[in-house]
């Protein structure tokens, strides 16, 4: 009986195998139909004529590509073939559906093998816990993944499946805000191949599989394969294989991967949408009106690891620029703010920090993680000649057109060697130099570590392969031996024989510095201060680890200045035992993109880098690194970004055009005669929303000063008469009233609309600010000091930016609340709620708390004294009063008997909510409590105010004045600071609590010359207060410094001669000469006698030596560090 059953089953198998019908999409069809649905004869699969292709039977034997039979090797909707007609590349075949039952899976897999395409279990929840949407439902997400479109993929119910060859089973979710997610399906222990195997991408020749023809488009429609053939204005499209009426170069025979069929609209060249040449002789071409697809855009099947053309299809994992800088992640805005995100460029592969070309540049590039270098191209290898590859791999004649082979990926196995320190090593060695097996990077056993692959996507921490993610001397790994933590791996250096893996060499042996001078290979061996460099191979006088062995590609020869570790510029260890290392004065390379004869300037010539060194009257320019005959502040080693080279004309201080000091002692300086460039001035490439350096390239939209004053428009002269106009600074970005730095001040600034303040600096974020560490992602108490980066609420809403008023308007404006650190859209607690919160981007949800864990292992900040009286709002009061002002007893904070309390100790853990004592946990006016009286919920308590020992006098400018005078010098009563009547203003006490804006007391929050206030008289906005100077001495510098620390602004010694031993002039003498009252302008800066001082925060203490403001010199004040 068993034998008969076996014979019967075998006969049925033979019958079904030879049946000319198909099940599902016909991927298992093995019939002999060889004619397309339009009647074209099929081309043999082992032939490359008339159509060249990659479906080689010798390589894809499991696809059974026999003779010229119709097959479906790539998962199309049904079987197809290339045709023998040269003008018709391929077409579907007309294979009928089988009438017999669909072949069942040998097993109903309840675990995943491979990519899980054969999984048929009943898991219906995603890995984050979301319930799956039914495959037959179009709510809440519209899609095309139905059982009708994918008949053999098990799409029933809402079970997790993988119908489209994704990484693993997934489903659409029932959450309207999350379209789809992967499911957590366990892996089968038995790792055998599924019964219905699919080819992996490597077996497919890394092909870009064209999706089924739809008359809709995704992205820019480069993959559109529909049949629309009319332009948006109704012109009929010209056939792509025709040269009439318009001659063109889009030959379908050469660009077969673009599917230039018939006269269908296509996008072969990356335009915004599909287009075509028209049949109208007077209209060469026009865009087509192709609707957007409702389904997800197709994913790349291939992962191109080399470049063809401009590399726009490159999808490799290189994440380092050609100069060795690590790429910034496309999804982050730090250190460089940009618009190149996956949301704006949805089909350009912008994930991780991998090099890409989303904007049609010359080749793949990325923003760098170096704040001083915005972006750079990447060194991605070009795809080799495919004809040589295929000829050697398959041993057959190469096709006529290599370009017709598609975007082929040629993988190289010769990766098992390293260049330099092996930061780019991507090989598979997984044993340490002592023979220990490496621990997997995604494992924390036996070694617990922080190198999680998901946190370092650009470091390629795959499997347990040796890598160098932290710039050690060579690749290493954590090891599985519990007695050792990690060890280096023994990987050989790549030799010259490895031509395919040879590291790109420097373009030239640079004798000048570009950017940070990493590629400098000149022979300078003296530091800026003239000290001779120590040899890199020497350990005397300074021991170090920066040796040629540890930095093999950094040119550490002799004692030449180099920059092996990415400092600001070339440097060296010195032979001076007391000076470990110093920077070198290496000349800056001229811009190679500008012709040598391009001696012209743009705008004010601030970026002029030419070599003119004569003034407009013929004076020879003085060298910038010289102080003779004219002493000056423009120190080349300090102002290196200004390129103060030789004696060339420059504009380092924002004058009207380049200038220089002259070699004539009687002529200090003069402008140079440099012609205007005929070309357009270079524009800032991106809309910089943060400041680099002095912020000259900042183009953001902050229009409020650091103290909250509104900026005046640059075109206006109403509130403030000025000469800093857009026509005078054509390249300064003087638009609207936005903060800018057109004249090279310390940072962006603006004229204010406040008549009392001419101009002020703006609080523009610095691009160089480092990202916050993960250690901040927990909170103490109610999280008032939380400074982490969590920006999602506890129910998953994305937070609204604090500097935005959309969709929710609010009063928490960052420029006015800088002490609250309202940055980006991070969760914060500016108003003493129970925990951090944020406004949401959902118009229907104003705000919500954030889910931030409590800090473990560290103590919350404690209040130093146990206050038994109230200061300010009494939030620090810890006394034992437990009766309200009306003598009502307080309810215990832990009780809910009399009153249902939402102010519980667990919600306010650091507010001293003990027993029933009066407290102020939530920022009310003063301490309070819930009452035991059922009729009165809560009341303030009568807590004594701590004795105010503040003197009614001021020191210096009165910035620290905390007295109670509330009348101006002409008798006006002061307006309350928390009031906006009769005068509206930006000094909100909630935002300026450090300035102690209490009641209507005179204060100086704007750092004016003395305390002031707004008045209650509608006709008098503000006025100074008459507060006497304190008779006692003002607060002094912590010590009477007789040496200089930092810039020497706190120096109070008695040195009164300059570095050249000239005697200093008296400050009072110079005040009369140059009409500047130093003692009044700088009342606490020690401006006495003729002692050297630094009142203006210059580079160091200085003094005047002559009769003019230009006659000054730095003093030789010893450094405290010495």
Secondary structure, 3 states (H helix, E strand, C coil): CHHHHHHHHHHHHHHHHHCCCECCCCCCCCCCCCEECCCCEECCCCCCCCCCCCCCCCCCHHHCCCCCCCECCCCCCCCEEEECCCCCCEEEECCCECCCCCCCCCCCECCECCCCCCECCCCCEECCCCEECCCCCCCCCCCCCCCCCCCCCCCCCCCCECCCCCCCCEEEECCCCCCEEEECCCECCCCCCCCCCCCCCCCCCCCCCCCCCCCCECCCCCCCCCCCCEECCCCEECCCCCCCCCCCCCCCCCCHHHCCCCCCCECCCCCCCCEEEECCCCCCEEEECCCECCCCCCCCCCCCCCECCCCCCCCCCCCEECCCCEECCCCCCCCCCCCCCCCCCCCCCCCCCCCECCCCCCCCEEEECCCCCCEEEECCCECCCHHHHHHHHHCCCCCCCHHHHCCCCCCCCCCCCECCCCCCCCCCCCEECCCCEECCCCCCCCCCCCCCCCCCHHHCCCCCCCECCCCCCCCEEEECCCCCCEEEECCCECCCCCHHHCCCCCCCCECCECCCCCCECCCCCEECCCCEECCCCCCCCCCCCCCCCCCCCCCCCCCCCECCCCCCCCEEEECCCCCCEEEECCCECCCCCCCCCCCEECCCCCCCCCCCCEECCCCEECCCCCCCCCCCCCCCCCCHHHCCCCCCCECCCCCCCCEEEECCCCCCEEEECCEECCCCCCCCCCCCCCECCCCCCCCCCCCEECCCCEECCCCCCCCCCCCCCCCCCCCCCCCCCCCECCCCCCCCEEEECCCCCCEEEECCCECCCCCCCHHHCCECCCCCCCCCCCCEECCCCEECCCCCCCCCCCCCCHHHCHHHCCCCCCCECCCCCCCCEEEECCCCCCEEEECCCECCCCCCCCCCCCECCECCCCCCECCCCCEECCCCEECCCCCCCCCCCCCCCCCCCCCCCCCCCCECCCCCCCCEEEECCCCCCEEEECCCECCCCCCCCECCCCCCCCCCCCEECCCCEECCCCCCCCCCCCCCCCCCHHHCCCCCCCECCCCCCCCEEEECCCCCCEEEECCCECCCCCCCCCCCECCECCCCCCECCCCCEECCCCECCCHHHHHHHHCCCHHHHCCCCCCCCCCCECCCCCCCCEEECCCCCCCEEEECCCECCC
